[in-house]
Amino acid sequence: MRAARLQDALERLSLAIREVESELSAMKAEHDPLASHIFISRRHYRNVNDTKSGKRRETNARLSFDTACELGFRGSLDEWARLMGAVARR
């Protein structure tokens, strides 16, 4: 009797493991939109021709920050600017 219950539990565990592995492989195949946005925003920030006052980079950082918040970024504008490379970390 116990051997049959143990066998059933083992089969359920094996099924659960296969389901988790398939979900993991599906997650790895999907692209993270926030990570993509960060990569593109950093490249754009580095390549922008800025004015003497730095307003163009500041505006671009603010606009990309708004998009990042929509995609799930939970930090502040200052943290986003540091992430973009605008401000050296103190």
PDB file of N, CA, C and O in Angstrom:
ATOM      1  N   MET A   1       0.818  -1.192   0.000  1.00  0.00           N
ATOM      2  CA  MET A   1       0.000   0.000   0.000  1.00  0.00           C
ATOM      3  C   MET A   1       0.863   1.258   0.000  1.00  0.00           C
ATOM      4  O   MET A   1       0.618   2.177  -0.782  1.00  0.00           O
ATOM      5  N   ARG A   2       1.867   1.307   0.866  1.00  0.00           N
ATOM      6  CA  ARG A   2       2.743   2.475   0.921  1.00  0.00           C
ATOM      7  C   ARG A   2       3.570   2.609  -0.342  1.00  0.00           C
ATOM      8  O   ARG A   2       3.826   3.726  -0.791  1.00  0.00           O
ATOM      9  N   ALA A   3       3.987   1.520  -0.913  1.00  0.00           N
ATOM     10  CA  ALA A   3       4.789   1.578  -2.130  1.00  0.00           C
ATOM     11  C   ALA A   3       3.993   2.182  -3.280  1.00  0.00           C
ATOM     12  O   ALA A   3       4.547   2.926  -4.090  1.00  0.00           O
ATOM     13  N   ALA A   4       2.695   1.871  -3.362  1.00  0.00           N
ATOM     14  CA  ALA A   4       1.852   2.431  -4.421  1.00  0.00           C
ATOM     15  C   ALA A   4       1.685   3.942  -4.239  1.00  0.00           C
ATOM     16  O   ALA A   4       1.736   4.683  -5.221  1.00  0.00           O
ATOM     17  N   ARG A   5       1.489   4.413  -3.004  1.00  0.00           N
ATOM     18  CA  ARG A   5       1.371   5.851  -2.741  1.00  0.00           C
ATOM     19  C   ARG A   5       2.670   6.566  -3.044  1.00  0.00           C
ATOM     20  O   ARG A   5       2.672   7.666  -3.597  1.00  0.00           O
ATOM     21  N   LEU A   6       3.757   5.947  -2.684  1.00  0.00           N
ATOM     22  CA  LEU A   6       5.062   6.528  -2.962  1.00  0.00           C
ATOM     23  C   LEU A   6       5.297   6.614  -4.469  1.00  0.00           C
ATOM     24  O   LEU A   6       5.829   7.610  -4.958  1.00  0.00           O
ATOM     25  N   GLN A   7       4.909   5.591  -5.192  1.00  0.00           N
ATOM     26  CA  GLN A   7       5.054   5.592  -6.643  1.00  0.00           C
ATOM     27  C   GLN A   7       4.196   6.699  -7.268  1.00  0.00           C
ATOM     28  O   GLN A   7       4.655   7.389  -8.178  1.00  0.00           O
ATOM     29  N   ASP A   8       2.961   6.875  -6.793  1.00  0.00           N
ATOM     30  CA  ASP A   8       2.085   7.939  -7.295  1.00  0.00           C
ATOM     31  C   ASP A   8       2.682   9.320  -7.013  1.00  0.00           C
ATOM     32  O   ASP A   8       2.672  10.200  -7.873  1.00  0.00           O
ATOM     33  N   ALA A   9       3.192   9.491  -5.820  1.00  0.00           N
ATOM     34  CA  ALA A   9       3.795  10.765  -5.457  1.00  0.00           C
ATOM     35  C   ALA A   9       5.017  11.048  -6.321  1.00  0.00           C
ATOM     36  O   ALA A   9       5.241  12.187  -6.732  1.00  0.00           O
ATOM     37  N   LEU A  10       5.791  10.031  -6.590  1.00  0.00           N
ATOM     38  CA  LEU A  10       6.979  10.179  -7.436  1.00  0.00           C
ATOM     39  C   LEU A  10       6.592  10.554  -8.861  1.00  0.00           C
ATOM     40  O   LEU A  10       7.264  11.373  -9.488  1.00  0.00           O
ATOM     41  N   GLU A  11       5.532   9.970  -9.372  1.00  0.00           N
ATOM     42  CA  GLU A  11       5.061  10.299 -10.720  1.00  0.00           C
ATOM     43  C   GLU A  11       4.554  11.738 -10.785  1.00  0.00           C
ATOM     44  O   GLU A  11       4.818  12.445 -11.758  1.00  0.00           O
ATOM     45  N   ARG A  12       3.824  12.178  -9.751  1.00  0.00           N
ATOM     46  CA  ARG A  12       3.347  13.563  -9.713  1.00  0.00           C
ATOM     47  C   ARG A  12       4.523  14.539  -9.634  1.00  0.00           C
ATOM     48  O   ARG A  12       4.511  15.593 -10.269  1.00  0.00           O
ATOM     49  N   LEU A  13       5.525  14.176  -8.854  1.00  0.00           N
ATOM     50  CA  LEU A  13       6.714  15.019  -8.738  1.00  0.00           C
ATOM     51  C   LEU A  13       7.441  15.110 -10.075  1.00  0.00           C
ATOM     52  O   LEU A  13       7.878  16.189 -10.474  1.00  0.00           O
ATOM     53  N   SER A  14       7.570  13.993 -10.758  1.00  0.00           N
ATOM     54  CA  SER A  14       8.229  13.999 -12.065  1.00  0.00           C
ATOM     55  C   SER A  14       7.468  14.867 -13.059  1.00  0.00           C
ATOM     56  O   SER A  14       8.076  15.597 -13.841  1.00  0.00           O
ATOM     57  N   LEU A  15       6.153  14.792 -13.031  1.00  0.00           N
ATOM     58  CA  LEU A  15       5.327  15.617 -13.911  1.00  0.00           C
ATOM     59  C   LEU A  15       5.503  17.095 -13.580  1.00  0.00           C
ATOM     60  O   LEU A  15       5.621  17.930 -14.477  1.00  0.00           O
ATOM     61  N   ALA A  16       5.520  17.409 -12.302  1.00  0.00           N
ATOM     62  CA  ALA A  16       5.706  18.805 -11.886  1.00  0.00           C
ATOM     63  C   ALA A  16       7.073  19.329 -12.311  1.00  0.00           C
ATOM     64  O   ALA A  16       7.188  20.479 -12.734  1.00  0.00           O
ATOM     65  N   ILE A  17       8.091  18.516 -12.205  1.00  0.00           N
ATOM     66  CA  ILE A  17       9.440  18.915 -12.614  1.00  0.00           C
ATOM     67  C   ILE A  17       9.481  19.184 -14.112  1.00  0.00           C
ATOM     68  O   ILE A  17      10.092  20.157 -14.553  1.00  0.00           O
ATOM     69  N   ARG A  18       8.833  18.326 -14.894  1.00  0.00           N
ATOM     70  CA  ARG A  18       8.795  18.553 -16.347  1.00  0.00           C
ATOM     71  C   ARG A  18       8.062  19.843 -16.684  1.00  0.00           C
ATOM     72  O   ARG A  18       8.481  20.572 -17.583  1.00  0.00           O
ATOM     73  N   GLU A  19       6.968  20.138 -15.974  1.00  0.00           N
ATOM     74  CA  GLU A  19       6.229  21.378 -16.217  1.00  0.00           C
ATOM     75  C   GLU A  19       7.080  22.598 -15.893  1.00  0.00           C
ATOM     76  O   GLU A  19       7.084  23.572 -16.645  1.00  0.00           O
ATOM     77  N   VAL A  20       7.798  22.550 -14.780  1.00  0.00           N
ATOM     78  CA  VAL A  20       8.661  23.668 -14.391  1.00  0.00           C
ATOM     79  C   VAL A  20       9.778  23.851 -15.414  1.00  0.00           C
ATOM     80  O   VAL A  20      10.094  24.981 -15.787  1.00  0.00           O
ATOM     81  N   GLU A  21      10.375  22.762 -15.869  1.00  0.00           N
ATOM     82  CA  GLU A  21      11.438  22.866 -16.870  1.00  0.00           C
ATOM     83  C   GLU A  21      10.926  23.451 -18.177  1.00  0.00           C
ATOM     84  O   GLU A  21      11.624  24.235 -18.819  1.00  0.00           O
ATOM     85  N   SER A  22       9.710  23.079 -18.580  1.00  0.00           N
ATOM     86  CA  SER A  22       9.169  23.639 -19.816  1.00  0.00           C
ATOM     87  C   SER A  22       8.862  25.130 -19.656  1.00  0.00           C
ATOM     88  O   SER A  22       9.067  25.903 -20.592  1.00  0.00           O
ATOM     89  N   GLU A  23       8.374  25.543 -18.482  1.00  0.00           N
ATOM     90  CA  GLU A  23       8.128  26.965 -18.227  1.00  0.00           C
ATOM     91  C   GLU A  23       9.436  27.758 -18.221  1.00  0.00           C
ATOM     92  O   GLU A  23       9.500  28.869 -18.746  1.00  0.00           O
ATOM     93  N   LEU A  24      10.475  27.175 -17.623  1.00  0.00           N
ATOM     94  CA  LEU A  24      11.773  27.841 -17.614  1.00  0.00           C
ATOM     95  C   LEU A  24      12.317  28.031 -19.016  1.00  0.00           C
ATOM     96  O   LEU A  24      12.838  29.098 -19.343  1.00  0.00           O
ATOM     97  N   SER A  25      12.203  27.013 -19.840  1.00  0.00           N
ATOM     98  CA  SER A  25      12.698  27.140 -21.217  1.00  0.00           C
ATOM     99  C   SER A  25      11.874  28.160 -21.990  1.00  0.00           C
ATOM    100  O   SER A  25      12.417  28.874 -22.833  1.00  0.00           O
ATOM    101  N   ALA A  26      10.575  28.243 -21.720  1.00  0.00           N
ATOM    102  CA  ALA A  26       9.740  29.254 -22.382  1.00  0.00           C
ATOM    103  C   ALA A  26      10.126  30.658 -21.926  1.00  0.00           C
ATOM    104  O   ALA A  26      10.157  31.588 -22.732  1.00  0.00           O
ATOM    105  N   MET A  27      10.423  30.813 -20.633  1.00  0.00           N
ATOM    106  CA  MET A  27      10.830  32.120 -20.125  1.00  0.00           C
ATOM    107  C   MET A  27      12.170  32.547 -20.705  1.00  0.00           C
ATOM    108  O   MET A  27      12.364  33.726 -21.004  1.00  0.00           O
ATOM    109  N   LYS A  28      13.092  31.613 -20.868  1.00  0.00           N
ATOM    110  CA  LYS A  28      14.391  31.938 -21.442  1.00  0.00           C
ATOM    111  C   LYS A  28      14.262  32.348 -22.901  1.00  0.00           C
ATOM    112  O   LYS A  28      15.056  33.151 -23.390  1.00  0.00           O
ATOM    113  N   ALA A  29      13.280  31.813 -23.596  1.00  0.00           N
ATOM    114  CA  ALA A  29      13.082  32.134 -25.005  1.00  0.00           C
ATOM    115  C   ALA A  29      12.480  33.526 -25.188  1.00  0.00           C
ATOM    116  O   ALA A  29      12.697  34.159 -26.221  1.00  0.00           O
ATOM    117  N   GLU A  30      11.726  34.010 -24.199  1.00  0.00           N
ATOM    118  CA  GLU A  30      11.103  35.328 -24.290  1.00  0.00           C
ATOM    119  C   GLU A  30      12.126  36.411 -23.988  1.00  0.00           C
ATOM    120  O   GLU A  30      13.066  36.198 -23.221  1.00  0.00           O
ATOM    121  N   HIS A  31      11.934  37.572 -24.597  1.00  0.00           N
ATOM    122  CA  HIS A  31      12.803  38.709 -24.337  1.00  0.00           C
ATOM    123  C   HIS A  31      12.164  39.586 -23.274  1.00  0.00           C
ATOM    124  O   HIS A  31      10.949  39.786 -23.270  1.00  0.00           O
ATOM    125  N   ASP A  32      12.984  40.105 -22.377  1.00  0.00           N
ATOM    126  CA  ASP A  32      12.515  41.003 -21.335  1.00  0.00           C
ATOM    127  C   ASP A  32      12.452  42.413 -21.914  1.00  0.00           C
ATOM    128  O   ASP A  32      13.491  42.968 -22.272  1.00  0.00           O
ATOM    129  N   PRO A  33      11.266  43.009 -22.015  1.00  0.00           N
ATOM    130  CA  PRO A  33      11.170  44.331 -22.639  1.00  0.00           C
ATOM    131  C   PRO A  33      11.908  45.419 -21.861  1.00  0.00           C
ATOM    132  O   PRO A  33      12.436  46.351 -22.466  1.00  0.00           O
ATOM    133  N   LEU A  34      11.953  45.318 -20.528  1.00  0.00           N
ATOM    134  CA  LEU A  34      12.674  46.324 -19.748  1.00  0.00           C
ATOM    135  C   LEU A  34      14.172  46.230 -19.994  1.00  0.00           C
ATOM    136  O   LEU A  34      14.841  47.253 -20.144  1.00  0.00           O
ATOM    137  N   ALA A  35      14.702  45.021 -20.037  1.00  0.00           N
ATOM    138  CA  ALA A  35      16.133  44.857 -20.296  1.00  0.00           C
ATOM    139  C   ALA A  35      16.493  45.375 -21.690  1.00  0.00           C
ATOM    140  O   ALA A  35      17.532  46.011 -21.868  1.00  0.00           O
ATOM    141  N   SER A  36      15.649  45.106 -22.661  1.00  0.00           N
ATOM    142  CA  SER A  36      15.891  45.613 -24.016  1.00  0.00           C
ATOM    143  C   SER A  36      15.860  47.137 -24.033  1.00  0.00           C
ATOM    144  O   SER A  36      16.685  47.773 -24.689  1.00  0.00           O
ATOM    145  N   HIS A  37      14.902  47.719 -23.308  1.00  0.00           N
ATOM    146  CA  HIS A  37      14.797  49.179 -23.255  1.00  0.00           C
ATOM    147  C   HIS A  37      16.034  49.791 -22.596  1.00  0.00           C
ATOM    148  O   HIS A  37      16.538  50.815 -23.055  1.00  0.00           O
ATOM    149  N   ILE A  38      16.517  49.176 -21.536  1.00  0.00           N
ATOM    150  CA  ILE A  38      17.728  49.676 -20.870  1.00  0.00           C
ATOM    151  C   ILE A  38      18.912  49.642 -21.825  1.00  0.00           C
ATOM    152  O   ILE A  38      19.664  50.612 -21.916  1.00  0.00           O
ATOM    153  N   PHE A  39      19.082  48.542 -22.532  1.00  0.00           N
ATOM    154  CA  PHE A  39      20.203  48.410 -23.464  1.00  0.00           C
ATOM    155  C   PHE A  39      20.137  49.476 -24.548  1.00  0.00           C
ATOM    156  O   PHE A  39      21.136  50.136 -24.834  1.00  0.00           O
ATOM    157  N   ILE A  40      18.979  49.644 -25.144  1.00  0.00           N
ATOM    158  CA  ILE A  40      18.823  50.611 -26.230  1.00  0.00           C
ATOM    159  C   ILE A  40      18.981  52.034 -25.714  1.00  0.00           C
ATOM    160  O   ILE A  40      19.609  52.864 -26.371  1.00  0.00           O
ATOM    161  N   SER A  41      18.419  52.326 -24.542  1.00  0.00           N
ATOM    162  CA  SER A  41      18.501  53.677 -23.979  1.00  0.00           C
ATOM    163  C   SER A  41      19.936  54.048 -23.624  1.00  0.00           C
ATOM    164  O   SER A  41      20.348  55.189 -23.834  1.00  0.00           O
ATOM    165  N   ARG A  42      20.693  53.106 -23.094  1.00  0.00           N
ATOM    166  CA  ARG A  42      22.099  53.394 -22.758  1.00  0.00           C
ATOM    167  C   ARG A  42      22.908  53.688 -24.010  1.00  0.00           C
ATOM    168  O   ARG A  42      23.721  54.613 -24.032  1.00  0.00           O
ATOM    169  N   ARG A  43      22.681  52.894 -25.057  1.00  0.00           N
ATOM    170  CA  ARG A  43      23.403  53.116 -26.315  1.00  0.00           C
ATOM    171  C   ARG A  43      23.027  54.472 -26.905  1.00  0.00           C
ATOM    172  O   ARG A  43      23.892  55.218 -27.365  1.00  0.00           O
ATOM    173  N   HIS A  44      21.733  54.787 -26.890  1.00  0.00           N
ATOM    174  CA  HIS A  44      21.278  56.067 -27.429  1.00  0.00           C
ATOM    175  C   HIS A  44      21.838  57.223 -26.598  1.00  0.00           C
ATOM    176  O   HIS A  44      22.236  58.247 -27.153  1.00  0.00           O
ATOM    177  N   TYR A  45      21.870  57.066 -25.285  1.00  0.00           N
ATOM    178  CA  TYR A  45      22.385  58.116 -24.402  1.00  0.00           C
ATOM    179  C   TYR A  45      23.859  58.396 -24.691  1.00  0.00           C
ATOM    180  O   TYR A  45      24.286  59.550 -24.719  1.00  0.00           O
ATOM    181  N   ARG A  46      24.629  57.332 -24.905  1.00  0.00           N
ATOM    182  CA  ARG A  46      26.064  57.502 -25.187  1.00  0.00           C
ATOM    183  C   ARG A  46      26.305  58.162 -26.541  1.00  0.00           C
ATOM    184  O   ARG A  46      27.265  58.916 -26.696  1.00  0.00           O
ATOM    185  N   ASN A  47      25.451  57.890 -27.518  1.00  0.00           N
ATOM    186  CA  ASN A  47      25.689  58.353 -28.884  1.00  0.00           C
ATOM    187  C   ASN A  47      25.043  59.687 -29.224  1.00  0.00           C
ATOM    188  O   ASN A  47      25.240  60.182 -30.334  1.00  0.00           O
ATOM    189  N   VAL A  48      24.285  60.288 -28.322  1.00  0.00           N
ATOM    190  CA  VAL A  48      23.592  61.536 -28.627  1.00  0.00           C
ATOM    191  C   VAL A  48      24.589  62.695 -28.628  1.00  0.00           C
ATOM    192  O   VAL A  48      25.478  62.767 -27.779  1.00  0.00           O
ATOM    193  N   ASN A  49      24.426  63.595 -29.592  1.00  0.00           N
ATOM    194  CA  ASN A  49      25.227  64.824 -29.631  1.00  0.00           C
ATOM    195  C   ASN A  49      24.549  65.832 -28.712  1.00  0.00           C
ATOM    196  O   ASN A  49      23.459  66.322 -29.007  1.00  0.00           O
ATOM    197  N   ASP A  50      25.197  66.130 -27.614  1.00  0.00           N
ATOM    198  CA  ASP A  50      24.579  66.962 -26.584  1.00  0.00           C
ATOM    199  C   ASP A  50      24.963  68.427 -26.737  1.00  0.00           C
ATOM    200  O   ASP A  50      25.945  68.759 -27.401  1.00  0.00           O
ATOM    201  N   THR A  51      24.179  69.292 -26.117  1.00  0.00           N
ATOM    202  CA  THR A  51      24.477  70.714 -26.060  1.00  0.00           C
ATOM    203  C   THR A  51      25.431  70.969 -24.891  1.00  0.00           C
ATOM    204  O   THR A  51      25.735  70.062 -24.115  1.00  0.00           O
ATOM    205  N   LYS A  52      25.894  72.201 -24.777  1.00  0.00           N
ATOM    206  CA  LYS A  52      26.813  72.526 -23.681  1.00  0.00           C
ATOM    207  C   LYS A  52      26.157  72.343 -22.312  1.00  0.00           C
ATOM    208  O   LYS A  52      26.807  71.917 -21.357  1.00  0.00           O
ATOM    209  N   SER A  53      24.891  72.663 -22.224  1.00  0.00           N
ATOM    210  CA  SER A  53      24.213  72.583 -20.929  1.00  0.00           C
ATOM    211  C   SER A  53      23.809  71.157 -20.557  1.00  0.00           C
ATOM    212  O   SER A  53      23.499  70.891 -19.396  1.00  0.00           O
ATOM    213  N   GLY A  54      23.807  70.242 -21.520  1.00  0.00           N
ATOM    214  CA  GLY A  54      23.434  68.865 -21.239  1.00  0.00           C
ATOM    215  C   GLY A  54      21.937  68.627 -21.275  1.00  0.00           C
ATOM    216  O   GLY A  54      21.469  67.573 -20.843  1.00  0.00           O
ATOM    217  N   LYS A  55      21.175  69.591 -21.783  1.00  0.00           N
ATOM    218  CA  LYS A  55      19.716  69.482 -21.786  1.00  0.00           C
ATOM    219  C   LYS A  55      19.219  68.333 -22.660  1.00  0.00           C
ATOM    220  O   LYS A  55      18.234  67.679 -22.316  1.00  0.00           O
ATOM    221  N   ARG A  56      19.883  68.081 -23.780  1.00  0.00           N
ATOM    222  CA  ARG A  56      19.405  67.034 -24.684  1.00  0.00           C
ATOM    223  C   ARG A  56      19.483  65.672 -24.011  1.00  0.00           C
ATOM    224  O   ARG A  56      18.545  64.880 -24.100  1.00  0.00           O
ATOM    225  N   ARG A  57      20.586  65.396 -23.344  1.00  0.00           N
ATOM    226  CA  ARG A  57      20.716  64.119 -22.628  1.00  0.00           C
ATOM    227  C   ARG A  57      19.737  64.046 -21.464  1.00  0.00           C
ATOM    228  O   ARG A  57      19.157  62.993 -21.201  1.00  0.00           O
ATOM    229  N   GLU A  58      19.557  65.144 -20.780  1.00  0.00           N
ATOM    230  CA  GLU A  58      18.621  65.173 -19.650  1.00  0.00           C
ATOM    231  C   GLU A  58      17.197  64.882 -20.128  1.00  0.00           C
ATOM    232  O   GLU A  58      16.468  64.119 -19.494  1.00  0.00           O
ATOM    233  N   THR A  59      16.809  65.489 -21.239  1.00  0.00           N
ATOM    234  CA  THR A  59      15.472  65.257 -21.793  1.00  0.00           C
ATOM    235  C   THR A  59      15.314  63.816 -22.234  1.00  0.00           C
ATOM    236  O   THR A  59      14.293  63.187 -21.955  1.00  0.00           O
ATOM    237  N   ASN A  60      16.317  63.288 -22.918  1.00  0.00           N
ATOM    238  CA  ASN A  60      16.258  61.888 -23.361  1.00  0.00           C
ATOM    239  C   ASN A  60      16.187  60.932 -22.180  1.00  0.00           C
ATOM    240  O   ASN A  60      15.471  59.932 -22.226  1.00  0.00           O
ATOM    241  N   ALA A  61      16.933  61.238 -21.118  1.00  0.00           N
ATOM    242  CA  ALA A  61      16.903  60.385 -19.931  1.00  0.00           C
ATOM    243  C   ALA A  61      15.519  60.413 -19.293  1.00  0.00           C
ATOM    244  O   ALA A  61      15.021  59.377 -18.853  1.00  0.00           O
ATOM    245  N   ARG A  62      14.894  61.582 -19.240  1.00  0.00           N
ATOM    246  CA  ARG A  62      13.575  61.693 -18.641  1.00  0.00           C
ATOM    247  C   ARG A  62      12.528  60.944 -19.465  1.00  0.00           C
ATOM    248  O   ARG A  62      11.671  60.259 -18.907  1.00  0.00           O
ATOM    249  N   LEU A  63      12.598  61.072 -20.787  1.00  0.00           N
ATOM    250  CA  LEU A  63      11.640  60.376 -21.651  1.00  0.00           C
ATOM    251  C   LEU A  63      11.820  58.864 -21.571  1.00  0.00           C
ATOM    252  O   LEU A  63      10.839  58.123 -21.511  1.00  0.00           O
ATOM    253  N   SER A  64      13.067  58.406 -21.572  1.00  0.00           N
ATOM    254  CA  SER A  64      13.298  56.962 -21.486  1.00  0.00           C
ATOM    255  C   SER A  64      12.940  56.438 -20.098  1.00  0.00           C
ATOM    256  O   SER A  64      12.561  55.276 -19.950  1.00  0.00           O
ATOM    257  N   PHE A  65      13.061  57.299 -19.073  1.00  0.00           N
ATOM    258  CA  PHE A  65      12.644  56.918 -17.716  1.00  0.00           C
ATOM    259  C   PHE A  65      11.138  56.668 -17.669  1.00  0.00           C
ATOM    260  O   PHE A  65      10.681  55.705 -17.052  1.00  0.00           O
ATOM    261  N   ASP A  66      10.372  57.537 -18.323  1.00  0.00           N
ATOM    262  CA  ASP A  66       8.915  57.349 -18.368  1.00  0.00           C
ATOM    263  C   ASP A  66       8.553  56.012 -19.009  1.00  0.00           C
ATOM    264  O   ASP A  66       7.685  55.294 -18.511  1.00  0.00           O
ATOM    265  N   THR A  67       9.210  55.684 -20.099  1.00  0.00           N
ATOM    266  CA  THR A  67       8.963  54.403 -20.765  1.00  0.00           C
ATOM    267  C   THR A  67       9.368  53.246 -19.867  1.00  0.00           C
ATOM    268  O   THR A  67       8.665  52.239 -19.785  1.00  0.00           O
ATOM    269  N   ALA A  68      10.509  53.391 -19.190  1.00  0.00           N
ATOM    270  CA  ALA A  68      10.983  52.330 -18.298  1.00  0.00           C
ATOM    271  C   ALA A  68       9.993  52.091 -17.157  1.00  0.00           C
ATOM    272  O   ALA A  68       9.771  50.948 -16.758  1.00  0.00           O
ATOM    273  N   CYS A  69       9.401  53.160 -16.635  1.00  0.00           N
ATOM    274  CA  CYS A  69       8.398  53.005 -15.569  1.00  0.00           C
ATOM    275  C   CYS A  69       7.188  52.230 -16.074  1.00  0.00           C
ATOM    276  O   CYS A  69       6.624  51.411 -15.348  1.00  0.00           O
ATOM    277  N   GLU A  70       6.791  52.488 -17.312  1.00  0.00           N
ATOM    278  CA  GLU A  70       5.674  51.745 -17.898  1.00  0.00           C
ATOM    279  C   GLU A  70       6.015  50.268 -18.053  1.00  0.00           C
ATOM    280  O   GLU A  70       5.132  49.412 -17.997  1.00  0.00           O
ATOM    281  N   LEU A  71       7.304  49.972 -18.250  1.00  0.00           N
ATOM    282  CA  LEU A  71       7.750  48.590 -18.428  1.00  0.00           C
ATOM    283  C   LEU A  71       8.062  47.890 -17.110  1.00  0.00           C
ATOM    284  O   LEU A  71       8.388  46.703 -17.104  1.00  0.00           O
ATOM    285  N   GLY A  72       7.967  48.618 -15.984  1.00  0.00           N
ATOM    286  CA  GLY A  72       8.154  47.974 -14.695  1.00  0.00           C
ATOM    287  C   GLY A  72       9.352  48.427 -13.896  1.00  0.00           C
ATOM    288  O   GLY A  72       9.638  47.836 -12.855  1.00  0.00           O
ATOM    289  N   PHE A  73      10.073  49.459 -14.337  1.00  0.00           N
ATOM    290  CA  PHE A  73      11.211  49.965 -13.572  1.00  0.00           C
ATOM    291  C   PHE A  73      10.681  50.629 -12.314  1.00  0.00           C
ATOM    292  O   PHE A  73       9.756  51.437 -12.388  1.00  0.00           O
ATOM    293  N   ARG A  74      11.253  50.302 -11.152  1.00  0.00           N
ATOM    294  CA  ARG A  74      10.730  50.800  -9.883  1.00  0.00           C
ATOM    295  C   ARG A  74      11.635  51.816  -9.199  1.00  0.00           C
ATOM    296  O   ARG A  74      11.366  52.226  -8.069  1.00  0.00           O
ATOM    297  N   GLY A  75      12.691  52.218  -9.866  1.00  0.00           N
ATOM    298  CA  GLY A  75      13.612  53.167  -9.260  1.00  0.00           C
ATOM    299  C   GLY A  75      13.201  54.604  -9.506  1.00  0.00           C
ATOM    300  O   GLY A  75      12.159  54.876 -10.103  1.00  0.00           O
ATOM    301  N   SER A  76      14.033  55.517  -9.038  1.00  0.00           N
ATOM    302  CA  SER A  76      13.771  56.946  -9.209  1.00  0.00           C
ATOM    303  C   SER A  76      14.461  57.440 -10.484  1.00  0.00           C
ATOM    304  O   SER A  76      15.204  56.700 -11.129  1.00  0.00           O
ATOM    305  N   LEU A  77      14.203  58.693 -10.832  1.00  0.00           N
ATOM    306  CA  LEU A  77      14.842  59.297 -11.995  1.00  0.00           C
ATOM    307  C   LEU A  77      16.353  59.375 -11.802  1.00  0.00           C
ATOM    308  O   LEU A  77      17.113  59.192 -12.753  1.00  0.00           O
ATOM    309  N   ASP A  78      16.788  59.645 -10.577  1.00  0.00           N
ATOM    310  CA  ASP A  78      18.232  59.690 -10.304  1.00  0.00           C
ATOM    311  C   ASP A  78      18.879  58.326 -10.526  1.00  0.00           C
ATOM    312  O   ASP A  78      19.973  58.235 -11.082  1.00  0.00           O
ATOM    313  N   GLU A  79      18.205  57.279 -10.093  1.00  0.00           N
ATOM    314  CA  GLU A  79      18.745  55.931 -10.310  1.00  0.00           C
ATOM    315  C   GLU A  79      18.789  55.601 -11.794  1.00  0.00           C
ATOM    316  O   GLU A  79      19.732  54.969 -12.271  1.00  0.00           O
ATOM    317  N   TRP A  80      17.764  56.030 -12.520  1.00  0.00           N
ATOM    318  CA  TRP A  80      17.738  55.791 -13.964  1.00  0.00           C
ATOM    319  C   TRP A  80      18.883  56.547 -14.646  1.00  0.00           C
ATOM    320  O   TRP A  80      19.539  56.012 -15.540  1.00  0.00           O
ATOM    321  N   ALA A  81      19.117  57.794 -14.219  1.00  0.00           N
ATOM    322  CA  ALA A  81      20.209  58.579 -14.798  1.00  0.00           C
ATOM    323  C   ALA A  81      21.552  57.914 -14.524  1.00  0.00           C
ATOM    324  O   ALA A  81      22.420  57.897 -15.397  1.00  0.00           O
ATOM    325  N   ARG A  82      21.736  57.371 -13.334  1.00  0.00           N
ATOM    326  CA  ARG A  82      22.973  56.641 -13.033  1.00  0.00           C
ATOM    327  C   ARG A  82      23.102  55.410 -13.904  1.00  0.00           C
ATOM    328  O   ARG A  82      24.190  55.086 -14.379  1.00  0.00           O
ATOM    329  N   LEU A  83      21.983  54.722 -14.114  1.00  0.00           N
ATOM    330  CA  LEU A  83      21.982  53.531 -14.950  1.00  0.00           C
ATOM    331  C   LEU A  83      22.347  53.873 -16.392  1.00  0.00           C
ATOM    332  O   LEU A  83      23.031  53.101 -17.064  1.00  0.00           O
ATOM    333  N   MET A  84      21.894  55.021 -16.859  1.00  0.00           N
ATOM    334  CA  MET A  84      22.210  55.456 -18.217  1.00  0.00           C
ATOM    335  C   MET A  84      23.658  55.924 -18.330  1.00  0.00           C
ATOM    336  O   MET A  84      24.202  55.992 -19.432  1.00  0.00           O
ATOM    337  N   GLY A  85      24.273  56.239 -17.223  1.00  0.00           N
ATOM    338  CA  GLY A  85      25.648  56.717 -17.239  1.00  0.00           C
ATOM    339  C   GLY A  85      25.754  58.212 -17.151  1.00  0.00           C
ATOM    340  O   GLY A  85      26.818  58.777 -17.404  1.00  0.00           O
ATOM    341  N   ALA A  86      24.657  58.873 -16.791  1.00  0.00           N
ATOM    342  CA  ALA A  86      24.637  60.337 -16.752  1.00  0.00           C
ATOM    343  C   ALA A  86      25.384  60.890 -15.558  1.00  0.00           C
ATOM    344  O   ALA A  86      26.061  61.912 -15.671  1.00  0.00           O
ATOM    345  N   VAL A  87      25.276  60.240 -14.427  1.00  0.00           N
ATOM    346  CA  VAL A  87      25.841  60.781 -13.188  1.00  0.00           C
ATOM    347  C   VAL A  87      26.727  59.713 -12.562  1.00  0.00           C
ATOM    348  O   VAL A  87      26.346  58.546 -12.465  1.00  0.00           O
ATOM    349  N   ALA A  88      27.897  60.126 -12.146  1.00  0.00           N
ATOM    350  CA  ALA A  88      28.778  59.207 -11.448  1.00  0.00           C
ATOM    351  C   ALA A  88      28.183  58.889 -10.080  1.00  0.00           C
ATOM    352  O   ALA A  88      27.608  59.766  -9.434  1.00  0.00           O
ATOM    353  N   ARG A  89      28.316  57.662  -9.642  1.00  0.00           N
ATOM    354  CA  ARG A  89      27.770  57.244  -8.353  1.00  0.00           C
ATOM    355  C   ARG A  89      28.575  57.851  -7.217  1.00  0.00           C
ATOM    356  O   ARG A  89      29.805  57.865  -7.260  1.00  0.00           O
ATOM    357  N   ARG A  90      27.882  58.355  -6.199  1.00  0.00           N
ATOM    358  CA  ARG A  90      28.572  59.002  -5.067  1.00  0.00           C
ATOM    359  C   ARG A  90      28.791  58.055  -3.943  1.00  0.00           C
ATOM    360  O   ARG A  90      29.356  58.433  -2.917  1.00  0.00           O
TER     361      ARG A  90
END
